[in-house]
Amino acid sequence: MIPLVPGLALITGASSGIGEALARALPPDRPLLLTGRDPARLEALRAELATGSRPVEIVVADLAAPAGPQAVIEALGERPLALLVNNAGLGAWGPFLASDPAREAEMVAVNCLAPVVLTRALLPRLIESAGQGKGRSGLILVASTAAFQPLPNFATYAATKAFDRFLGEALSQELAGQPVAVLTLCPGATRTRFFERARLPGLRSHVMDADRVARLALGALGRRTLLVPGLLNRLASQLVGLVPRPLARPAIRLVMRQMLKKETP
Ligand SMILES: NC(=O)c1ccc[n+]([C@@H]2O[C@H](COP(=O)([O-])OP(=O)(O)OC[C@H]3O[C@@H](n4cnc5c(N)ncnc54)[C@H](OP(=O)(O)O)[C@@H]3O)[C@@H](O)[C@H]2O)c1
């Protein structure tokens, strides 16, 4: 990991999975501001990571509600910010017509709107903190390999992750002259609570550990702008871009239909 300027590392979705792993993987002297909805899990992580004089704060906030991102911004106050990780996210597997409309809206709010609101509010702070520390700060957006193609039966999720990927890749170019390293992280299947919560069937093979994904992400920050962890994930995400869309779309539909059949025999 490149050395970051002094300041807090703010991680959304730190109460579980990849966000929790990122919090653990940061150097032990980095002050942390951890957010999520689950106070017990956040408090357990705070107790684990707040060793010595390291400050670790938690903010319980629902990022699906407009007040959520605002509460996180207010918790940071005027303090220097060295790293912002927009990681909180959720999925919902199944046919769009049968989906829960509230869940679809929640997905867009947490996966897309919250990262925009947080990044727009806190990017000036990242730049300012980097200037004061005479070094670099970091911005990570967690997208997914789902961002590389439309996914029938996982339509809204893939669309939200394409949004995250485009946002991150565009910002990495816009901010090329600024002292902020931008990384768009596109994990493939990762062992977290995501699958169970999204009610996703199958995909038991080629699943990566969240700790490994977190270590690779922090190692890539400042060295590259986009990371797809894992060779197979990288190959698949590049290959799908090479196949003409009119051929790729029905092929993806068949794969996703098979997955749906597995779930409902
Ligand atoms: N696991 C995978 O296979 C995979 C693959 C590619 C990309 N990703 C992406 O990785 C990111 C992290 O997911 P994960 O795999 O670590 O899943 P996870 O274990 O389910 O963790 C999701 C995190 O997001 C938080 N979150 C969800 N809804 C929220 C809301 N309304 N307000 C605030 N926080 C909310 C959760 O907080 P609470 O638990 O406190 O509710 C939790 O901390 C997501 O953006 C996901 O899209 C995951």
PDBQT file of the ligand as one rigid body, heavy atoms in Angstrom, charges set to zero:
ROOT
HETATM    1  N1  LIG A 301     -19.454 -10.818  -1.761  1.00  0.00    +0.000 N 
HETATM    2  C1  LIG A 301     -19.342 -10.765  -3.078  1.00  0.00    +0.000 C 
HETATM    3  O1  LIG A 301     -19.350 -11.806  -3.771  1.00  0.00    +0.000 OA
HETATM    4  C2  LIG A 301     -19.166  -9.433  -3.761  1.00  0.00    +0.000 A 
HETATM    5  C3  LIG A 301     -18.691  -9.436  -5.084  1.00  0.00    +0.000 A 
HETATM    6  C4  LIG A 301     -18.522  -8.230  -5.727  1.00  0.00    +0.000 A 
HETATM    7  C5  LIG A 301     -18.792  -7.043  -5.095  1.00  0.00    +0.000 A 
HETATM    8  N2  LIG A 301     -19.257  -7.053  -3.817  1.00  0.00    +0.000 N 
HETATM    9  C6  LIG A 301     -19.541  -5.759  -3.192  1.00  0.00    +0.000 C 
HETATM   10  O2  LIG A 301     -18.801  -5.658  -2.002  1.00  0.00    +0.000 OA
HETATM   11  C7  LIG A 301     -19.429  -4.725  -1.130  1.00  0.00    +0.000 C 
HETATM   12  C8  LIG A 301     -19.491  -5.316   0.276  1.00  0.00    +0.000 C 
HETATM   13  O3  LIG A 301     -20.331  -6.456   0.260  1.00  0.00    +0.000 OA
HETATM   14  P1  LIG A 301     -19.959  -7.785   1.066  1.00  0.00    +0.000 P 
HETATM   15  O4  LIG A 301     -19.716  -8.851   0.100  1.00  0.00    +0.000 OA
HETATM   16  O5  LIG A 301     -18.952  -7.512   2.096  1.00  0.00    +0.000 OA
HETATM   17  O6  LIG A 301     -21.409  -8.093   1.703  1.00  0.00    +0.000 OA
HETATM   18  P2  LIG A 301     -21.944  -8.113   3.213  1.00  0.00    +0.000 P 
HETATM   19  O7  LIG A 301     -21.137  -9.052   4.038  1.00  0.00    +0.000 OA
HETATM   20  O8  LIG A 301     -23.395  -8.354   3.087  1.00  0.00    +0.000 OA
HETATM   21  O9  LIG A 301     -21.666  -6.619   3.715  1.00  0.00    +0.000 OA
HETATM   22  C9  LIG A 301     -22.411  -5.542   3.198  1.00  0.00    +0.000 C 
HETATM   23  C10 LIG A 301     -22.135  -4.303   4.024  1.00  0.00    +0.000 C 
HETATM   24  O10 LIG A 301     -22.929  -3.222   3.503  1.00  0.00    +0.000 OA
HETATM   25  C11 LIG A 301     -23.678  -2.651   4.560  1.00  0.00    +0.000 C 
HETATM   26  N3  LIG A 301     -24.989  -2.171   4.134  1.00  0.00    +0.000 N 
HETATM   27  C12 LIG A 301     -25.933  -2.814   3.421  1.00  0.00    +0.000 A 
HETATM   28  N4  LIG A 301     -27.051  -2.068   3.332  1.00  0.00    +0.000 NA
HETATM   29  C13 LIG A 301     -26.800  -0.939   4.031  1.00  0.00    +0.000 A 
HETATM   30  C14 LIG A 301     -27.569   0.229   4.335  1.00  0.00    +0.000 A 
HETATM   31  N5  LIG A 301     -28.847   0.363   3.944  1.00  0.00    +0.000 N 
HETATM   32  N6  LIG A 301     -26.975   1.194   5.069  1.00  0.00    +0.000 NA
HETATM   33  C15 LIG A 301     -25.722   1.071   5.523  1.00  0.00    +0.000 A 
HETATM   34  N7  LIG A 301     -24.943  -0.003   5.280  1.00  0.00    +0.000 NA
HETATM   35  C16 LIG A 301     -25.486  -0.993   4.544  1.00  0.00    +0.000 A 
HETATM   36  C17 LIG A 301     -23.877  -3.782   5.555  1.00  0.00    +0.000 C 
HETATM   37  O11 LIG A 301     -24.157  -3.212   6.831  1.00  0.00    +0.000 OA
HETATM   38  P3  LIG A 301     -25.048  -4.019   7.940  1.00  0.00    +0.000 P 
HETATM   39  O12 LIG A 301     -24.567  -5.443   7.915  1.00  0.00    +0.000 OA
HETATM   40  O13 LIG A 301     -24.688  -3.331   9.213  1.00  0.00    +0.000 OA
HETATM   41  O14 LIG A 301     -26.468  -3.902   7.534  1.00  0.00    +0.000 OA
HETATM   42  C18 LIG A 301     -22.539  -4.477   5.494  1.00  0.00    +0.000 C 
HETATM   43  O15 LIG A 301     -21.603  -3.853   6.319  1.00  0.00    +0.000 OA
HETATM   44  C19 LIG A 301     -20.808  -4.438  -1.734  1.00  0.00    +0.000 C 
HETATM   45  O16 LIG A 301     -20.780  -3.194  -2.370  1.00  0.00    +0.000 OA
HETATM   46  C20 LIG A 301     -20.983  -5.553  -2.762  1.00  0.00    +0.000 C 
HETATM   47  O17 LIG A 301     -21.787  -5.139  -3.837  1.00  0.00    +0.000 OA
HETATM   48  C21 LIG A 301     -19.441  -8.216  -3.141  1.00  0.00    +0.000 A 
ENDROOT
TORSDOF 0
